[in-house]
Amino acid sequence: MTFIDATPIRHDLARVFHWRRMKVMLITCFLLHLPILATWQASYAVLVGRVLFIGCVVLLAFGLFERSPIHLPAWISRWALQVFAVAVAVPISTAIAYAITTIGDPAHWWQNQNRMFGFSIMTALGLLVSPWIAVAALLRQIKDEAHKLALTFELARSEYDRNALDARLRLLQAQVAPHFLFNTLANVRELVSTGSPRAAPVLESLIAYLRAAVPRLNQPSSTMGQELELVQAYLDVMQMRMPDRLQFSVEADDDARTLVCPPMTLLTLVENAMRHGIDPTEEGGRIDVRVTIINGRGHAEVRDTGMGLARGSEGLGTGLANLRERLQLAFDGDAHVTLSEISPHGVRAEIDFPARKDAP
């Protein structure tokens, strides 16, 4: 036994008799029955029944030819077919309404002069109004479809922009990774080449540090809490290498630890402070890292007491330019990196960025 799936039919009927269309039909029927009512002599229920029947048939004709037939000859457009169907449905549905409501009468309705007059009035009013309402509905439908297409296009463009932004961030991230690895390995090479007994423990700490740090290089975003863990591990390794020349502190407000930022944001600044500020000096120095929330915005600060900008700024450009671009892409241009000299010597690097928190 073959069963017919009634689901498409229900969907088509729901579309044809959608409440928005039904509301327009009911309002139109109410307005059209008012001029007829002034000369109406029969039952009011018959008048209402005939007008509603005509309205439903016209609505059905408009909806049926909205998608059927699927293929039309090139010389006729869909909208013209729908308007024509509405115009044809008016006299036919009016005749059917009169035929149904006069069943049992001894004479046919068209043989009654009053009923023929009523038929003519209903048909004339229907032909005068219905095609224009159909045209208005089609224009509204075209406008809705154009709006929907515009939204779809805007969504696709946003998705394209997002993909381009992600690709750019991944490219910048890929530039950070080898830079970071080479810097840390260079520190170990220095210990090994000098035969320092600290080389082995520093190397072990460095391996543990890299094991935790490298997977984060490819993450699309990080949090200040994760950044601070990396900075702490990095500075631990550096202090094992030069215990008498480096002191440091890493602090952050509890709320600031969940702020979102690009990976390696803090570590880039701390590496610069270490490499260009503390390392070149014989006496060493101190690095202080602090992350807070000020006036609803994130604020990260890396201070060092090293050589300062005048003598230690060579090589800062690439790393800072990369960091600035990643911050601009991640925060839509609403993030800023500033460097300033500290008296008597040293550098303060600050990042001001939107306080977006990571979802729990």
C-alpha positions as CSV (number, residue, x, y, z in Angstrom):
1,M,0.0,0.0,0.0
2,T,1.3,3.4,-0.9
3,F,0.9,6.3,1.5
4,I,0.9,9.9,0.3
5,D,2.9,12.3,2.4
6,A,0.6,15.1,3.5
7,T,3.3,17.3,5.0
8,P,4.0,19.4,1.9
9,I,0.3,20.0,1.5
10,R,0.0,21.2,5.1
11,H,3.0,23.5,4.6
12,D,1.5,24.9,1.4
13,L,-1.9,25.6,3.1
14,A,-0.1,27.2,6.0
15,R,1.8,29.4,3.7
16,V,-1.3,30.3,1.6
17,F,-3.5,31.0,4.7
18,H,-0.7,32.6,6.7
19,W,-2.1,34.9,9.4
20,R,-0.6,38.0,7.9
21,R,-2.5,37.3,4.6
22,M,-5.6,36.3,6.4
23,K,-5.6,39.6,8.3
24,V,-5.4,41.6,5.1
25,M,-8.2,39.5,3.6
26,L,-10.5,40.0,6.6
27,I,-9.9,43.8,6.7
28,T,-10.6,44.0,3.0
29,C,-13.8,41.9,3.3
30,F,-15.0,44.1,6.1
31,L,-14.4,47.3,4.2
32,L,-16.0,46.0,1.0
33,H,-19.1,44.7,2.7
34,L,-19.9,48.2,4.0
35,P,-21.1,49.8,0.7
36,I,-23.1,46.6,-0.1
37,L,-24.7,46.7,3.4
38,A,-26.5,50.0,2.6
39,T,-28.7,48.4,0.0
40,W,-28.7,44.8,1.3
41,Q,-32.2,43.3,1.9
42,A,-31.4,39.6,2.8
43,S,-29.8,38.1,5.9
44,Y,-26.7,39.8,7.1
45,A,-25.1,36.3,7.8
46,V,-25.6,35.5,4.0
47,L,-23.8,38.7,3.1
48,V,-20.9,38.0,5.5
49,G,-20.7,34.4,4.3
50,R,-20.5,35.3,0.6
51,V,-17.9,38.0,1.2
52,L,-15.7,35.8,3.3
53,F,-16.0,32.9,0.8
54,I,-14.9,35.2,-2.1
55,G,-12.0,36.5,0.0
56,C,-10.8,32.9,0.8
57,V,-11.1,31.8,-2.8
58,V,-9.1,34.8,-4.0
59,L,-6.5,34.2,-1.3
60,L,-6.3,30.6,-2.4
61,A,-5.8,31.6,-6.1
62,F,-3.1,34.0,-5.2
63,G,-1.2,31.4,-3.1
64,L,-1.6,28.5,-5.5
65,F,0.0,30.3,-8.4
66,E,2.8,31.6,-6.1
67,R,4.8,28.4,-6.7
68,S,2.7,26.4,-9.2
69,P,3.4,25.6,-11.9
70,I,7.1,25.3,-11.2
71,H,8.1,26.2,-14.7
72,L,6.5,29.0,-16.6
73,P,6.8,30.0,-20.3
74,A,9.3,32.8,-20.8
75,W,6.6,35.2,-22.0
76,I,4.7,35.3,-18.7
77,S,6.0,36.3,-15.3
78,R,5.0,34.8,-12.0
79,W,3.6,38.0,-10.6
80,A,1.4,38.6,-13.7
81,L,0.0,35.1,-13.4
82,Q,-0.9,35.7,-9.7
83,V,-2.7,39.0,-10.5
84,F,-4.5,37.4,-13.4
85,A,-5.6,34.4,-11.2
86,V,-6.9,36.8,-8.6
87,A,-8.9,38.8,-11.2
88,V,-10.4,35.5,-12.6
89,A,-11.2,34.1,-9.1
90,V,-13.4,37.1,-8.2
91,P,-16.4,36.5,-10.6
92,I,-16.1,32.8,-10.4
93,S,-16.0,32.7,-6.5
94,T,-18.9,35.2,-6.4
95,A,-21.0,33.0,-8.7
96,I,-20.2,30.0,-6.6
97,A,-21.1,31.9,-3.4
98,Y,-24.5,32.8,-4.8
99,A,-25.1,29.3,-6.1
100,I,-24.3,27.8,-2.6
101,T,-26.4,30.3,-0.6
102,T,-29.4,29.9,-2.9
103,I,-29.7,26.1,-3.0
104,G,-33.3,25.1,-2.6
105,D,-34.8,28.3,-4.2
106,P,-37.3,27.6,-7.0
107,A,-35.5,29.9,-9.4
108,H,-31.8,30.2,-10.3
109,W,-30.0,33.2,-8.7
110,W,-29.2,34.8,-12.0
111,Q,-32.9,34.8,-12.8
112,N,-33.5,37.1,-9.8
113,Q,-32.9,40.8,-10.6
114,N,-31.9,41.7,-7.0
115,R,-29.4,38.9,-6.8
116,M,-27.9,39.7,-10.2
117,F,-27.5,43.3,-9.0
118,G,-25.8,42.0,-5.8
119,F,-23.6,39.7,-7.9
120,S,-22.6,42.6,-10.1
121,I,-21.8,44.9,-7.2
122,M,-19.6,42.2,-5.5
123,T,-17.8,41.4,-8.7
124,A,-17.2,45.0,-9.5
125,L,-15.9,45.8,-6.1
126,G,-13.7,42.7,-6.0
127,L,-12.2,43.4,-9.5
128,L,-11.6,47.0,-8.4
129,V,-9.8,46.2,-5.2
130,S,-8.4,42.6,-5.3
131,P,-5.8,42.9,-8.1
132,W,-4.3,46.0,-6.5
133,I,-4.1,44.3,-3.1
134,A,-2.3,41.4,-4.9
135,V,0.1,43.8,-6.5
136,A,0.8,45.4,-3.1
137,A,1.3,42.0,-1.5
138,L,3.8,41.1,-4.3
139,L,5.7,44.3,-3.8
140,R,5.9,43.7,-0.1
141,Q,7.0,40.1,-0.8
142,I,9.8,41.4,-3.2
143,K,10.9,43.9,-0.5
144,D,11.0,41.1,2.1
145,E,13.0,38.8,-0.2
146,A,15.4,41.7,-1.0
147,H,15.9,42.4,2.7
148,K,16.5,38.7,3.4
149,L,19.0,38.6,0.6
150,A,20.7,41.7,2.0
151,L,20.9,40.0,5.4
152,T,22.3,36.8,3.9
153,F,24.9,38.8,2.0
154,E,25.9,40.8,5.1
155,L,26.2,37.5,7.0
156,A,28.4,36.0,4.3
157,R,30.5,39.1,4.2
158,S,30.9,39.1,8.0
159,E,31.9,35.5,7.9
160,Y,34.4,36.3,5.1
161,D,35.8,39.2,7.2
162,R,36.1,36.9,10.3
163,N,37.9,34.2,8.3
164,A,40.3,36.8,6.9
165,L,40.9,38.2,10.3
166,D,41.6,34.7,11.8
167,A,44.0,34.0,8.9
168,R,45.8,37.2,9.6
169,L,46.0,36.5,13.3
170,R,47.3,32.9,12.6
171,L,50.0,34.4,10.3
172,L,51.1,36.9,13.0
173,Q,51.0,34.1,15.6
174,A,53.2,31.9,13.3
175,Q,55.7,34.8,13.2
176,V,55.8,35.0,17.0
177,A,56.5,31.2,17.5
178,P,60.0,30.9,16.0
179,H,61.0,34.3,17.5
180,F,60.0,33.1,20.9
181,L,61.7,29.7,20.6
182,F,65.0,31.1,19.2
183,N,65.2,33.6,22.1
184,T,64.8,30.9,24.8
185,L,67.2,28.5,23.1
186,A,69.8,31.2,22.8
187,N,69.7,31.6,26.5
188,V,70.5,27.9,27.1
189,R,73.2,27.9,24.4
190,E,75.0,30.7,26.4
191,L,75.1,28.5,29.5
192,V,76.2,25.4,27.7
193,S,79.0,27.2,25.9
194,T,80.4,28.7,29.1
195,G,80.2,25.2,30.9
196,S,78.0,26.6,33.6
197,P,76.7,23.9,36.1
198,R,73.3,25.6,35.9
199,A,73.0,24.6,32.3
200,A,71.3,21.2,33.0
201,P,68.7,22.4,35.5
202,V,67.9,25.4,33.4
203,L,67.5,23.1,30.3
204,E,65.1,20.9,32.3
205,S,63.1,23.8,33.4
206,L,63.1,25.2,29.9
207,I,61.8,21.9,28.5
208,A,59.0,21.9,31.0
209,Y,58.3,25.5,30.2
210,L,58.2,24.9,26.4
211,R,56.0,21.9,26.9
212,A,53.4,24.1,28.5
213,A,54.0,27.1,26.3
214,V,54.2,25.8,22.7
215,P,50.6,24.4,22.5
216,R,49.3,27.8,23.4
217,L,51.0,29.4,20.5
218,N,48.4,28.1,18.1
219,Q,45.4,29.0,20.2
220,P,43.2,31.7,18.8
221,S,43.0,33.6,22.1
222,S,44.3,33.4,25.6
223,T,43.5,34.9,29.0
224,M,45.7,37.2,31.2
225,G,45.7,34.4,33.7
226,Q,47.4,32.0,31.2
227,E,49.7,34.8,30.1
228,L,50.8,35.4,33.6
229,E,51.5,31.7,34.1
230,L,53.7,31.7,31.0
231,V,55.5,34.9,32.2
232,Q,56.1,33.4,35.6
233,A,57.6,30.2,34.1
234,Y,59.7,32.2,31.7
235,L,61.1,34.5,34.4
236,D,61.7,31.4,36.7
237,V,63.9,30.0,33.9
238,M,65.7,33.3,33.4
239,Q,66.3,33.7,37.1
240,M,67.9,30.2,37.3
241,R,70.2,31.3,34.5
242,M,71.2,34.6,36.2
243,P,70.2,34.3,39.9
244,D,72.2,37.3,41.0
245,R,71.1,39.7,38.3
246,L,67.4,39.3,38.0
247,Q,64.5,40.0,40.4
248,F,60.9,40.0,39.4
249,S,57.3,40.1,40.5
250,V,54.1,39.0,38.7
251,E,50.8,40.4,40.1
252,A,47.2,40.7,38.9
253,D,43.8,41.5,40.2
254,D,41.6,38.4,40.4
255,D,39.1,39.9,37.9
256,A,41.8,40.7,35.5
257,R,43.0,37.1,35.2
258,T,39.9,36.2,33.1
259,L,40.4,39.0,30.5
260,V,40.8,37.8,27.0
261,C,43.9,38.7,24.9
262,P,45.9,37.4,22.0
263,P,48.4,34.6,22.9
264,M,51.9,35.8,23.9
265,T,50.8,39.3,24.7
266,L,52.6,39.7,28.0
267,L,55.4,37.4,27.1
268,T,56.4,39.6,24.2
269,L,56.8,42.6,26.5
270,V,58.6,40.6,29.2
271,E,61.0,39.0,26.6
272,N,61.8,42.5,25.3
273,A,62.4,43.8,28.8
274,M,64.7,40.8,29.5
275,R,66.5,40.8,26.3
276,H,66.9,44.5,25.6
277,G,66.7,45.9,29.2
278,I,68.2,43.5,31.8
279,D,70.4,41.1,29.9
280,P,72.8,43.6,28.4
281,T,73.6,45.2,31.7
282,E,76.3,43.9,34.1
283,E,74.4,44.6,37.2
284,G,71.0,43.2,35.9
285,G,67.8,44.6,37.2
286,R,64.2,44.0,38.1
287,I,61.1,43.3,36.1
288,D,57.6,43.9,37.5
289,V,54.5,42.7,35.7
290,R,51.0,43.8,36.8
291,V,47.6,43.4,35.2
292,T,44.6,45.4,36.5
293,I,41.2,46.7,35.4
294,I,41.0,50.5,35.5
295,N,37.7,52.3,34.7
296,G,36.3,49.2,33.0
297,R,39.3,48.6,30.7
298,G,42.2,46.2,31.0
299,H,45.6,47.6,31.8
300,A,48.8,45.5,31.6
301,E,52.1,47.0,32.7
302,V,55.7,45.6,32.3
303,R,58.4,47.7,34.1
304,D,62.1,47.0,34.0
305,T,65.1,48.8,35.4
306,G,67.3,47.9,32.5
307,M,69.1,50.0,29.9
308,G,66.1,52.1,28.9
309,L,64.9,53.0,25.5
310,A,67.9,55.0,24.4
311,R,70.4,52.2,24.4
312,G,68.3,49.0,24.5
313,S,65.6,49.7,21.9
314,E,67.4,48.0,19.0
315,G,65.3,45.1,17.8
316,L,62.2,46.2,19.6
317,G,60.4,47.2,16.4
318,T,59.5,43.8,14.9
319,G,58.1,42.3,18.1
320,L,56.2,45.4,19.2
321,A,54.8,45.9,15.6
322,N,53.6,42.3,15.6
323,L,52.0,42.7,19.0
324,R,50.4,46.0,18.1
325,E,48.9,44.5,15.0
326,R,47.6,41.4,16.8
327,L,46.0,43.6,19.4
328,Q,44.4,45.8,16.7
329,L,42.9,42.8,15.0
330,A,41.7,41.1,18.2
331,F,40.1,44.3,19.6
332,D,39.0,46.0,16.4
333,G,41.5,48.8,16.9
334,D,40.5,49.5,20.5
335,A,43.8,48.6,22.1
336,H,47.0,50.6,22.5
337,V,50.6,49.8,23.4
338,T,52.8,52.6,24.8
339,L,56.5,52.7,25.8
340,S,57.9,55.3,28.1
341,E,61.3,55.9,29.8
342,I,61.6,55.5,33.6
343,S,64.0,57.7,35.5
344,P,66.9,57.0,36.2
345,H,66.8,54.1,33.8
346,G,64.4,51.5,32.6
347,V,61.3,51.2,30.4
348,R,57.6,51.0,31.2
349,A,55.5,49.1,28.6
350,E,51.7,49.5,28.9
351,I,48.8,47.9,27.1
352,D,45.3,49.4,27.4
353,F,42.6,47.1,26.0
354,P,38.8,46.4,26.3
355,A,38.0,44.3,29.4
356,R,36.4,41.3,27.7
357,K,36.2,38.3,29.9
358,D,36.5,34.7,28.9
359,A,33.3,32.7,29.1
360,P,33.3,30.4,32.1
